[in-house]
Amino acid sequence: MVKAADALHACGFRVRVVSVSHTPWAIAADEQVKQQRGWSWTRIDCARATAARVHISSGLRSRLASTIVRGVGAERAPLAAAIRAYSRFHDELVAAVVAEPADFVYAGTTGALAAGAAAAADLNVPYGLDLEDFHPGECPSGSRYNALAARVERSLLTHASFLTAGSPGIAAAYTTAYGVTPVPIHNTYSTDFDRTSDDRAGGPLRVYWFSQTIGADRGLAYDLLGQHAQAQADYRAALGGPDGDTARRRLALSLAISGRKPEALSMLGPLMARGDAAAARCRAFVLALTGDPAGARAAIEAAMPGSSYRMDYFFRQLPALRSDQKAAAVHLGIFPSGPQLASAAPSLPSVASAPTVNADRLGSIDELLRQGRPAQQPRQVASARIQRPVVNRHEPDGVVYSDRRQWLQLSSGQNAAAFGEEYQRIRSRGREILGDISGYVAVGRDRARLLIGPFRNSEEAEIFASDLEMLDIDSFAWTSPPGEIIRKLDTE
């Protein structure tokens, strides 16, 4: 929208931009942009810290609309409910747009599409829409978000005076879905994608735009396929995006998988200087991947005291894996259990054999809690060493973990008995993500906590928390201390 406003302003039109502001890191950047432009800007403060009333009222409205949509489905729900379930700040945007007269309304991105059309109707003027992505395909197939996007767009697109799209591919997707013909506008680079030559195929990526958003995840996909040069290009592109820290950690691991130890350690430098705990754990993997198991043990012991003895076998085996197996091991916790490892250490369990490889992100929670960690078998070493006892144990109230575990906390309070019903309500709101995942309770000295987990690492917990946030389910990371009793909720 900034570039569109610049272009219209340069042509002599009086332009006013309306937007919501609820992301702290973007506020300063927006203010800097505003000071450098000749057009006016109405910014709606929706941040929790500075506009609590707007934040709370919009959240309640969005949740009520979402409840209606869940009850009858996106296609059968009233359009007004579908719009507000899809766009939390729809009403605030419409009110701000119609506050001043206008001859035309041009709206873009998901939450503003319906607001632009509604404001134009109130002003009795035409409107245009900018489709920067194919919104009904942004989430996994079958998600409620996709269904809402399709429902809302179906009611708007054919009535627009014109449509623009971020690329020919996006325009083609909309033509197929709705029979409309958006005009592709390359508003980041002046490259005509249809005429781009492929004489540099296999070289570094030359387009940066989309990678700010999807580079880190696409890079991980390349790493898991063993295509590490492509993965590293995507990670580097994503360093400037909102997931820059995640991209930096993943790039360091990818460089280590490629045998580039100095570059990998240097990549972690800025995060280590900030005291980033995930980077400290990542550094241990970098050392193990590059053939320094002793350094890896020392690094993981410093980051997670008491954990080095459990990671020793994992660290020693990492260098012998194929590069794609290394990526699966350090990112997903999936360790091959085939003959190549059985012959190398016949008496030791595969690190990932418990839990069994599972499609869900929590890694077979129930099995973890039933079995705990498999007992470490005695090893033949050059000097005598006392075998550490297994201190994970089952008690009537649950399972006691000897080490720290990563969880997401959904709620807390004094009455743990009420958590079963509360988790049922939460799961009914997030069935698409939570599915049949069980809830757990940790009862501490001052409060009880409603949890899901445990997760393999903090990055995986962050990804899951982001998914829950899309459904307006609040959660935050919590690490259980050694010796904490965790019990499964009885919600069946």
N, C-alpha and C positions, 0 to 999 in steps of 0.2 A: 504494500500500500504506500510506503514512503516513496518508492520510485514512480508509482502512478501519480501521486500528489505532486511530485517534482515536475513530471511531464505536463500535467494539466496546468499547473501554475506557470510554467514557462510559456504556455500557449495563451496566457492572459486570463485564465479563469480564476474566479475567487474560490479557493479550496479550503475546506475545513475537514480535518481528520478526527475521527472519534474512535477511541480504543479503550480497553480495560487495562488496568495496571494492578497486578497481584503478585508479580515475581520480583523479589527484592533486587536481584542482581541486574535486572533489566531497567529499573527505574532511573538510575544514573545515566545509563546509555540513552534512554529515551529523552531525558532532559537535555543532554548534549546535542542530540539530533534536533530537538525543537528549537534551540537557540540559534541553529545554523540555517533555519528555513524561513521563507517569507510567508508561508501559509499558516493558518491557525490550527491549534490542536486542542481538542477537548479530551482530557484523560480522566477516566472514571476509576477512582481509587476503590479497589475491592480487596485490599490486603487485610489479613486477619489483625495485624498489629495496629494499623492506622485507620481502618474502616470496619470495625467489628460489626456494626449494625448491618451494613451491606453484606458483609461476608456471611453472617449468620442467617439473615433472611433469605439470601440467594441459595444457601445450602439447604435450608428447610424446604424451599420451593422445589429445588432440584430433586431432593429425596422423595417428596410427595409425588412428583411427576414420575420418577423412576418406579415407585411402588405401583402406580397405575399401569405403567407399561409392562412391568413384570407380571402383573395379574392377568392381563388380556393379550399381551403380545404387542410388538411394535406396529404391526399392520392394522390391528383392530383398535388400538388406543386412539383417543381423540388427538387430532393433530396438535392442538395446543399443549397437551401433555407430552407428546413425542418431542416437540420442539424444546420444551423446558428440561426434559430429561437429557436431551442432546447438548443443549447450550445453557449452562448455569446462569450466565449473566445476560440472557436474552432481553429481559424487561429493562434492565439498566441501559443497554445499548440503544434500544428503541427510543426510550425517553430522551436520551442525550441527542440523538440524531434529529428528532422532531422539535427540539427546543428552539431551533432556528430554521428559517425558510431555506429551501434548496430547490434547484431545478432538476437535479438528477442525483441518484444514490448509487455508489459503486462499492460493493462489499466483498470481503474475501476472508478466507480461512473458515474452518468448521463452524465455530460458535457465532460468527457474524453473518452467515448466509441468510438464515431466516430473519434475523434482525434487520438486515438491509431491505429485504422484501417487505416486511411489515411496516418499517418506517416509510418506505416509498408509498405504500398504500395509504398511510395516514396523511402524507403530504400531497397525495394525488399526483405523483410524478413517476416517470419510468425508472427502472433500475437495471444495473448490470452486475454480474457476479464473477469473481475470480476463483478458479478451481486450481489451487496450487498442488493438489494431490488427488488421487482417486479415493475419496474418503470412504465409500462403502467397502473398500478392500484394505483398509489400513490395519485392521486387527485380524486375528486368526479366523478362518472360515467358521461361520455359525455363531459368531459373537453377537451380543445384543447391540453393541456399539455400531457394528456394520449395518444391522437391520434398521437402527434409528437413522443412520446417515442416509440410507436408501429411501426411507419413508419421507424424511424431510426434503431431500433433494428432488424427489419425484413431484412434490407439490410446488416447487419453486422454479426449476430450470426452464421449463417450456414457456413460462410467462416473462422471462427476462428479455430485455431489449437486445442484449448481447452477452456472450460468455467468453471468458478467456481461460487459458490453461497454462500450466507451468512447462509443458513439453508436448511434442506430438504424440508421445505414448499415452500421456494422461488424456489428451483430447480424444484420441481414438477409443480409449476405454469408456469415456462418457458417451461417445457416439454409439458404441455397441450397446451400452446399458439403457440409454434413454432416447436414442435417435436425435440428439442435439449435436450441434457442430461448433464447439468452442474454438476460438482462434488461439493457437499456441503463441505465447509471448515469452521469450527467453529473457527474463528480467534480471538475471544475474550475470550472464555472459552473452556476448553477441554472436555466439556460435550457432550455426544452423546444423542441428544434429543430423538431418537427413543427408547433408553433404560432407560430413566429417569423414576424412579418409581413414583407412585402417592400416596405413603404412607403418604405424608405430605399435601395432598389436603386440601385446606382451610387455610393453614398456610401462612406465609409471602412469597413474591415472592423471588425466588432464582436466577433469571436471571436479569441482570441490563441493558444490552446493548441497546435493542430497547427502553426501557423506558426513556432513556435520551432524546429521540426525541418526543415520543408520550405519555409519562407518564402523563403530565399535562392534556391533553385532554381526555385521557382514564380515568383518575381519576375523571374528571368532569362527564363523562358518568356514572361511578359507583355511584357517589354521587346522581345523578338524579334518579337512580334506588333504592336508599336507601341502597346501599351496601357500607357503609362508611369505613369499615376496609380495603376492597380492594382498595377503592379510596385513602385512606391515604398511603397505601403501594406504590401506583403508584406515588403519589405526592412526597414522600420521595425519590423515585428513580430518579425523575426528578429534584431534587434540584441541582444536579451537572451538569445539561444540560444547553443549551443556554436560556431556558425559566425558569430559576431557581427562579426569583422573582415572576413570575406568579404562579409557583408551590407552593411557600412559602405562598402566600396570600390565595390560594385555600385550602392548607392544614390547615391553621389557621381557615378558615370558617368550614371545615369539622370537625376539632376537636371541635369547638364550637357547631356544630350540634349534636355531640356525647356527649355534656355536659362536655367537658374537658377544662374549661375556663382558668386555669393557663397555660396549655400547649399551648393553642391557642394564648394567649397574648405574651407568651415567643417567640413563633414562629415569631411573627411580630417585635420583638425587633430589629433585625439588620436593617430591612427596616425603622422602625421609627427613628432609630439613623441617617439614611442617609437623613431624611426629605422626604421620599417617600409619595407623596400625596395619591396615591391609597391605601397604607397601613393604612393611617390615616382614610380613609373612611371605610376600611375593619375592623378596630378596633371597629368602632361604631356598625357594624353588629355583631361582636363577642359578644359585651356586650349585644345587644338586644337578640341574640339567646340564651344566657345563663341567661336570666331573669333579666337584669338590664336596663330597658328602660330609667331611668333617666340618667344613665351613658352614654347610647347610644346617647341620645339627646345632652348631653354636648359635647361628642366626635365629633358628626357630625356638631355641631354648630362651634366648633373650626376649623374643616376641611373645612367647607363650610358655612360661616356666613350667617345667615338668613334662613337656610334650616330646622332647627330643628322642627319648628311647622308643616311643611308639612310631616315630617317623623314620627311624633309621633304615629299616628294610626298604621302605618306599623310596627314600633318597638314594640308596645304593643301587636300586634296580632301574631308576629313571634313565640313566645314560644308555642302557642297553636296548631301549625301546625304539621302534620306528618313530619318525618325527610326528606323524599323525596320532600315534598312541601317546606320545608325550603330551601333546595338546589335550587329548581327552583325559589324561591322568591329572594334570595340574588344574584344568578348568572345570571339569565335571566330576572328578573323583572316580572316573571309570578306569580301572587298571586291568589289563588283560590277564586272564587266568588260564591261558592255554599251556601246551606242553613246554614252550620255551622257558616259562618261569618255573614250572613244576620241576624241571630237571635242574634248574639253577639252585633252587632252594626247596627240596622236596618236603621238608618238615615244617615249612612256614606257610601260613595262610596268605592268599592274595589280599592285598590291602583293601581292594574293593569287593571282595567276595561276601562281605557282610557290611552294608546291605547288598542284596542282589540288584543288578542294574535295573532300574525302574524308570518308566517314562515320566513319572511325575517329579517335579523339581525338589521335593522334600526328601527324595531318596529313601522310600520305604520306611516311613517313620515308625509304623507299628513294629516292623521287624527289628529296627534299631532298639526300641524300648523293650521288646521282649527278650532280645538276645544280649543287649549291651554290646561291648566290644569283645571279639574273640580273644581267648587267653593267648598270650605270647608264649611260644614254645622256647625251651632253652636253646641257645646257640653255641656253636663251637667257636671260641675265640682264642687268641694267643695267650691272654692272661685270664686268670680266674675272675669271674664276675658274679655277684649275687643276683639272681633273677628277681626283678621287681614283682611284687604280688599284684594280682588283679584286684582292684578295689571297686570296680563297678559291681554293684550288688543289688539284688531285689529285696525290697522290704514290703510289708503289707500295704504301706501307703503309696508305693510306687517304685521308681528306680533311682538309685543314687549314682550320680556320675562323678568320677574322680577328676575330670577335666572340665574346662569351660566349654559351653555349647552355645551356638548362635540360635536365637529364637526371634520371632516377632510377637510383641505383646499387643493384644487387641483390647484389653481392659484390665482394670485392677480394682480392688476393694476389699472390704473386711469379710464379706459373706461369700466364701468360695462355693457354697452350695447353690448359689444363684447362677453360677457360670454356665451350667449345662443349658439352661433355657436361653441365656443370653447368646451363647455360641450358636444355638439353633437359629436365632433371629439373624445373627450376622451371616451365617452360612446361607440362609434363604435369600439374602440380598446379594451374595456373591457366589451363587451356585456355579457360574461359568468358570470361576477360578478355583474356588475352594473344593467343589465337587464332594468327594467322600473323604476328604482329609479330616483327620480327627483333631480335636482340641485337647490341650493339656493344661494342667494347673500346677503352679509352683507356689507353695505356701511359705512365706517368709515370716520374720519376726513382727513386721509392722503391717504387712498386707499380703493378699493373695493376688496372683497374676494369671490372667487367661492368655494362653500361648498357642502358637502353631510352630512346628519345627520338629526336630532341629534341622538347621540348614548346614550345608557343607562348608560355607564360608560367608563372610559379610556381603560380598558382591551378590551372591545368589539371594540372600535375604533382601537386599536393596531392590533387586529386580522384582521379586515377589511383592514387596511393599508398593512399588510403583504400579503394578497391576491392580492391587487392591484399591489404590488411590483413584484409579479410573472409575471405580464403582462407588466412590465416596465412602470407602471403608478406611478409617484411620488406623494406623499401626506404627510402631517404632521398634527399632532393634533393641534387644536385651540379651546380655550374655549371662548365662547361669554360672554362679561361682562353683568351684569344686565342692562336692558334698551336698549340693542342693537336691532335695527330693522332688522329683517330677512325676506326676501321676496322670494317667489318661482320663479324660472326661468320660463319664458314662452317659452318652446321649443317644444310645440306641433305643 
